[in-house]
Amino acid sequence: MDLRKTLDSYPQVFVVCDRTVEAFARLLGDYPTLTFYASESTKTPETAVEICRWLLEHGADRDALVIAVGGGVTTDLVGFAASIYKRGIRYANVPTTLLAMVDAGLGGKTGVNLDDYKNMLGSFRQPEFTWLLPDVLRSLPRREFLSGAAEMLKTFIIDNREDGYARTVKLLSDFAATGVSPVDTSAGLEELSALISAASAVKQDIVSRDPLERGERRVLNLGHTWAHAIEWWQHQAAGAPARPYTHGEAVAIGIIAAARKAEELGIAEALPAPSPASSAPSPSAPRRLSEKLAADFAACGLPTELPCSEDELAAAIARDKKAEASKGSGSKTVNYVLPVRIGKVVISAVSLPS
């Protein structure tokens, strides 16, 4: 894709970017540019209104294109602002984090937080395009890289296309063991680029079949029921960690919790037994899906355990977007996404305690 030629085809182009990647955003061209500090605390309706006001002041009309340059907070926020400005103008994503490349920058979900509840206001509006440039990840801090990698692992647990799960675990565990980032070697960057393409293809295929999340698309929420609850908890609880979990870290923990829930409900399959020709398995070898996922995630450098009890997260889970009132009972159910095995998940409605 020739980005410069593509942008020249639009009558008006505006750029909204995370201030940390402003220098990169300026390389796109000499367009009116608004910068802001992207964080969960700025992912608010007020910031979306500020973006709309800036577009209005700069004469953006309904044929304009606004480009979001940054991570998942930026793409969610700018996409939401574009969806409400003059009842909707076109936008595009230039993601600069791994999380945005494999998840947030794809699929047309936009949104902002309401108080401390994640993405409680939002809309579905597909971007004109999402431009993936893995080379930009060279400047991404290790923790942010792993946060995005958790979403990539999530995608391959849903659909293990091209054996992406095992390949991602190997790439990340090698990174954890050697300290050499995949983006720092030509072979590593080539493998990472292939995995990004495979993961983004999985998501795009699911979205194409269910653009408004009426059914199948819900599988992309694997791990997110617990993740959003953790993110709420760490902004509310007195005993919350001084260094809050990133979104991807919370998702990693949520995936392990989902696997344990699947085992509790008898949904998860047992791990295949070792072949007779193989050597005897170690006594510590994983025997359940949750154990394998936890071991793999730990080897990749990701957290695996809930930072508090399930009871402490219950209030946030009950307020999750996926919680629904049960007809006639007054209780609520949550549509949990639960892994059956690597490459297959199911959606299961589970009643919440009254």
C-alpha positions as CSV (number, residue, x, y, z in Angstrom):
1,M,0.0,0.0,0.0
2,D,1.3,3.4,-1.0
3,L,0.2,5.4,2.0
4,R,1.1,8.8,0.6
5,K,-0.8,8.2,-2.6
6,T,-3.8,6.9,-0.7
7,L,-3.9,10.0,1.5
8,D,-3.7,12.3,-1.5
9,S,-7.0,10.8,-2.7
10,Y,-8.9,12.4,0.2
11,P,-10.0,16.1,0.0
12,Q,-9.2,16.7,3.7
13,V,-6.8,14.8,6.0
14,F,-6.4,15.4,9.7
15,V,-4.1,13.6,12.1
16,V,-4.7,12.9,15.8
17,C,-1.8,11.2,17.6
18,D,-0.4,10.1,20.9
19,R,2.2,12.7,21.8
20,T,4.8,10.0,22.3
21,V,4.8,9.2,18.6
22,E,4.3,12.7,17.2
23,A,7.6,12.6,15.3
24,F,6.4,9.5,13.5
25,A,3.0,11.0,12.8
26,R,4.6,14.1,11.2
27,L,6.2,11.7,8.6
28,L,2.8,11.0,7.1
29,G,2.7,14.5,5.6
30,D,2.0,18.2,6.3
31,Y,-1.5,17.7,7.8
32,P,-3.2,19.5,10.6
33,T,-2.2,17.5,13.7
34,L,-3.6,17.3,17.2
35,T,-1.5,15.6,19.9
36,F,-2.5,14.4,23.3
37,Y,-1.2,12.1,26.0
38,A,-3.0,8.7,25.4
39,S,-3.9,6.8,28.5
40,E,-6.9,5.1,30.1
41,S,-7.4,8.3,32.1
42,T,-7.7,10.4,28.9
43,K,-9.8,7.9,27.1
44,T,-13.0,9.7,28.0
45,P,-16.1,11.3,26.5
46,E,-14.5,14.7,27.3
47,T,-11.4,14.0,25.2
48,A,-13.6,12.8,22.3
49,V,-15.5,16.1,22.4
50,E,-12.2,18.0,22.4
51,I,-11.2,16.1,19.2
52,C,-14.6,17.0,17.7
53,R,-14.2,20.6,18.6
54,W,-10.7,20.7,17.1
55,L,-12.0,19.2,13.9
56,L,-14.8,21.8,13.8
57,E,-12.3,24.7,14.4
58,H,-10.2,23.4,11.5
59,G,-13.1,23.2,9.1
60,A,-13.4,19.4,8.8
61,D,-16.4,18.5,6.6
62,R,-18.2,15.3,6.1
63,D,-15.7,14.2,3.4
64,A,-12.7,14.5,5.7
65,L,-10.5,11.6,6.8
66,V,-9.0,11.6,10.3
67,I,-6.0,9.4,11.0
68,A,-5.4,7.9,14.4
69,V,-1.7,7.4,15.1
70,G,-0.8,5.5,18.3
71,G,-1.8,2.5,20.3
72,G,-5.2,1.0,21.2
73,V,-6.3,4.0,23.4
74,T,-5.7,6.3,20.4
75,T,-7.4,4.2,17.8
76,D,-10.4,3.5,20.1
77,L,-10.8,7.2,21.0
78,V,-10.2,8.8,17.6
79,G,-12.5,6.2,15.9
80,F,-15.2,7.1,18.4
81,A,-14.8,10.8,17.9
82,A,-14.9,10.3,14.1
83,S,-18.1,8.2,14.5
84,I,-20.0,11.0,16.2
85,Y,-18.6,14.1,14.5
86,K,-21.2,15.3,12.0
87,R,-22.9,11.9,12.5
88,G,-19.8,10.2,11.2
89,I,-16.8,10.9,9.1
90,R,-14.1,8.6,7.7
91,Y,-11.1,7.6,9.8
92,A,-8.1,5.3,9.4
93,N,-5.6,3.7,11.8
94,V,-1.9,3.8,11.8
95,P,-1.2,1.6,14.9
96,T,2.2,2.0,16.6
97,T,1.9,-0.7,19.2
98,L,1.6,-4.5,18.8
99,L,-1.7,-4.5,20.7
100,A,-3.2,-2.1,18.2
101,M,-1.8,-4.0,15.2
102,V,-3.4,-7.3,16.1
103,D,-6.5,-6.1,18.0
104,A,-7.5,-2.6,18.8
105,G,-6.8,-1.1,15.4
106,L,-8.8,-3.7,13.6
107,G,-12.5,-4.5,13.4
108,G,-14.2,-1.1,13.8
109,K,-14.9,-1.2,17.5
110,T,-14.5,2.3,18.9
111,G,-15.1,3.5,22.4
112,V,-14.3,5.5,25.5
113,N,-14.4,4.7,29.2
114,L,-17.2,6.0,31.5
115,D,-15.8,6.7,34.9
116,D,-13.7,3.6,35.7
117,Y,-15.6,1.2,33.4
118,K,-13.9,0.2,30.2
119,N,-15.4,1.1,26.8
120,M,-18.8,1.7,28.2
121,L,-19.6,4.2,25.5
122,G,-18.8,3.3,21.9
123,S,-19.9,2.5,18.4
124,F,-19.1,0.2,15.5
125,R,-17.5,2.1,12.6
126,Q,-15.1,0.4,10.2
127,P,-11.8,2.3,9.4
128,E,-11.1,3.1,5.8
129,F,-7.9,1.2,6.3
130,T,-5.4,0.1,8.9
131,W,-1.7,0.5,7.9
132,L,0.5,-2.1,9.6
133,L,4.2,-1.2,9.8
134,P,6.0,-3.7,12.2
135,D,9.3,-1.7,12.0
136,V,7.8,1.0,14.2
137,L,7.7,-1.5,17.0
138,R,11.5,-1.1,17.4
139,S,10.9,1.8,19.8
140,L,8.2,0.0,21.8
141,P,9.1,-0.6,25.5
142,R,9.3,-4.3,26.4
143,R,6.3,-4.3,28.7
144,E,4.1,-2.7,26.0
145,F,5.3,-5.2,23.5
146,L,4.3,-8.1,25.7
147,S,1.0,-6.4,26.3
148,G,0.2,-6.7,22.6
149,A,1.7,-10.2,22.5
150,A,-0.9,-11.3,25.0
151,E,-3.7,-10.2,22.5
152,M,-1.8,-12.1,19.7
153,L,-1.8,-15.3,21.9
154,K,-5.5,-14.7,22.6
155,T,-6.2,-14.6,18.9
156,F,-4.4,-17.9,18.2
157,I,-6.2,-19.6,21.1
158,I,-9.4,-18.7,19.3
159,D,-8.1,-19.8,15.8
160,N,-4.7,-21.5,15.7
161,R,-4.0,-20.4,12.2
162,E,-0.6,-21.4,10.8
163,D,0.2,-22.9,14.2
164,G,0.4,-19.3,15.4
165,Y,0.1,-20.1,19.1
166,A,3.2,-22.3,19.4
167,R,5.2,-20.0,17.1
168,T,4.2,-17.0,19.3
169,V,5.1,-18.8,22.5
170,K,8.5,-19.7,21.0
171,L,9.2,-16.1,19.8
172,L,8.3,-14.6,23.2
173,S,10.0,-17.3,25.4
174,D,13.2,-16.8,23.4
175,F,12.9,-13.1,24.0
176,A,12.4,-13.7,27.7
177,A,15.4,-16.0,27.9
178,T,17.8,-14.0,25.8
179,G,16.6,-10.4,26.2
180,V,16.9,-10.0,22.4
181,S,13.7,-8.6,21.1
182,P,12.3,-10.1,17.9
183,V,12.3,-6.6,16.3
184,D,16.1,-6.4,16.8
185,T,17.0,-9.2,14.3
186,S,15.9,-9.6,10.7
187,A,14.7,-13.2,11.3
188,G,12.8,-12.1,14.4
189,L,11.1,-9.2,12.6
190,E,10.2,-11.4,9.7
191,E,8.6,-14.0,12.0
192,L,6.8,-11.3,14.0
193,S,5.5,-9.7,10.8
194,A,4.1,-13.1,9.6
195,L,2.4,-13.6,13.0
196,I,0.9,-10.1,13.0
197,S,-0.5,-10.8,9.5
198,A,-1.9,-14.2,10.6
199,A,-3.5,-12.8,13.8
200,S,-5.0,-9.8,12.0
201,A,-6.4,-12.1,9.3
202,V,-8.1,-14.2,12.0
203,K,-9.7,-11.1,13.5
204,Q,-10.7,-9.6,10.1
205,D,-12.3,-12.9,9.1
206,I,-14.4,-13.1,12.3
207,V,-15.4,-9.4,12.0
208,S,-16.4,-9.8,8.3
209,R,-18.9,-12.5,9.4
210,D,-20.2,-10.7,12.4
211,P,-19.4,-6.9,12.2
212,L,-21.8,-5.8,14.9
213,E,-20.9,-8.5,17.5
214,R,-24.3,-10.3,17.4
215,G,-22.8,-13.7,17.8
216,E,-19.4,-15.1,16.6
217,R,-17.5,-11.9,17.1
218,R,-17.9,-12.3,20.9
219,V,-15.2,-14.9,20.9
220,L,-12.7,-12.0,20.5
221,N,-13.5,-11.1,24.1
222,L,-11.6,-14.2,25.4
223,G,-10.1,-13.1,28.7
224,H,-11.7,-9.7,28.7
225,T,-14.4,-10.3,31.3
226,W,-11.7,-10.7,34.0
227,A,-9.4,-8.2,32.4
228,H,-11.8,-5.4,32.5
229,A,-12.7,-6.3,36.1
230,I,-9.0,-6.3,37.0
231,E,-8.6,-2.9,35.4
232,W,-11.6,-1.6,37.4
233,W,-10.4,-3.1,40.6
234,Q,-6.9,-1.7,40.4
235,H,-8.4,1.8,40.2
236,Q,-10.7,1.2,43.1
237,A,-9.1,-1.1,45.7
238,A,-6.9,0.1,48.5
239,G,-4.7,-2.9,48.0
240,A,-4.2,-2.5,44.3
241,P,-0.7,-2.7,42.9
242,A,1.3,0.5,42.7
243,R,2.2,-0.4,39.1
244,P,-1.1,-1.3,37.5
245,Y,-1.4,-4.1,35.0
246,T,-1.5,-3.1,31.4
247,H,-4.5,-4.1,29.3
248,G,-2.6,-7.0,27.7
249,E,-1.3,-8.2,31.1
250,A,-4.9,-8.2,32.5
251,V,-6.0,-10.1,29.4
252,A,-3.3,-12.8,29.9
253,I,-4.6,-13.3,33.5
254,G,-8.1,-13.3,32.2
255,I,-7.4,-16.1,29.7
256,I,-6.0,-18.3,32.5
257,A,-9.1,-17.6,34.6
258,A,-11.3,-18.4,31.6
259,A,-9.5,-21.8,31.1
260,R,-10.0,-22.6,34.8
261,K,-13.7,-21.7,34.5
262,A,-13.9,-24.0,31.4
263,E,-12.4,-26.8,33.4
264,E,-14.7,-26.2,36.3
265,L,-17.7,-26.4,33.9
266,G,-16.4,-29.5,32.1
267,I,-15.9,-27.6,28.8
268,A,-12.2,-27.7,28.4
269,E,-10.7,-30.8,26.8
270,A,-7.9,-32.8,28.5
271,L,-4.5,-32.4,27.0
272,P,-3.4,-35.1,24.6
273,A,-1.5,-37.9,26.2
274,P,2.1,-38.2,25.1
275,S,2.7,-40.7,22.3
276,P,4.2,-44.1,23.4
277,A,7.4,-43.3,21.4
278,S,8.1,-40.2,23.3
279,S,10.0,-40.1,26.5
280,A,8.2,-40.3,29.8
281,P,6.6,-36.9,30.7
282,S,8.0,-35.0,33.6
283,P,5.9,-35.2,36.8
284,S,5.6,-31.4,36.5
285,A,4.4,-31.4,32.9
286,P,1.0,-29.7,32.4
287,R,-2.0,-32.1,32.5
288,R,-4.8,-29.5,32.1
289,L,-5.3,-26.7,29.6
290,S,-5.1,-24.0,32.2
291,E,-1.7,-25.4,33.4
292,K,-0.3,-25.4,29.9
293,L,-1.5,-21.9,29.2
294,A,-0.1,-20.7,32.5
295,A,3.3,-22.3,31.9
296,D,3.5,-20.9,28.4
297,F,2.5,-17.4,29.4
298,A,4.9,-17.4,32.3
299,A,7.7,-18.5,29.9
300,C,6.8,-15.5,27.8
301,G,7.0,-13.1,30.7
302,L,3.3,-12.6,31.2
303,P,1.4,-12.7,34.5
304,T,-1.0,-15.5,35.1
305,E,-2.7,-15.2,38.5
306,L,-5.6,-13.0,39.6
307,P,-4.3,-10.2,41.9
308,C,-7.3,-10.5,44.2
309,S,-10.2,-12.9,44.9
310,E,-13.0,-13.5,42.4
311,D,-15.4,-12.0,44.9
312,E,-13.6,-8.7,44.7
313,L,-14.1,-8.6,41.0
314,A,-17.7,-9.7,41.1
315,A,-19.1,-6.2,41.1
316,A,-17.2,-5.2,38.0
317,I,-18.1,-8.4,36.2
318,A,-21.8,-7.7,36.9
319,R,-21.4,-4.3,35.2
320,D,-19.5,-5.7,32.2
321,K,-21.0,-5.0,28.8
322,K,-21.4,-8.8,28.3
323,A,-23.6,-9.1,31.5
324,E,-27.3,-9.5,30.6
325,A,-30.4,-9.6,32.8
326,S,-32.1,-13.0,32.9
327,K,-35.8,-12.7,31.9
328,G,-38.1,-13.0,34.8
329,S,-35.5,-14.0,37.4
330,G,-33.9,-10.7,38.3
331,S,-30.5,-12.3,38.2
332,K,-27.7,-11.7,35.6
333,T,-25.8,-13.9,33.3
334,V,-22.4,-13.3,31.7
335,N,-21.5,-14.6,28.3
336,Y,-18.1,-16.0,29.1
337,V,-15.7,-16.9,26.3
338,L,-14.2,-20.2,27.4
339,P,-11.3,-22.2,25.7
340,V,-12.0,-25.8,24.8
341,R,-8.5,-26.3,23.5
342,I,-5.9,-24.2,21.7
343,G,-7.7,-23.2,18.5
344,K,-11.3,-23.6,19.8
345,V,-13.4,-21.5,22.2
346,V,-17.1,-21.4,23.0
347,I,-19.4,-18.8,24.4
348,S,-21.2,-20.0,27.6
349,A,-23.8,-18.1,29.5
350,V,-23.1,-18.4,33.3
351,S,-25.4,-17.1,36.0
352,L,-23.9,-14.7,38.5
353,P,-24.5,-15.2,42.2
354,S,-27.4,-13.1,43.4
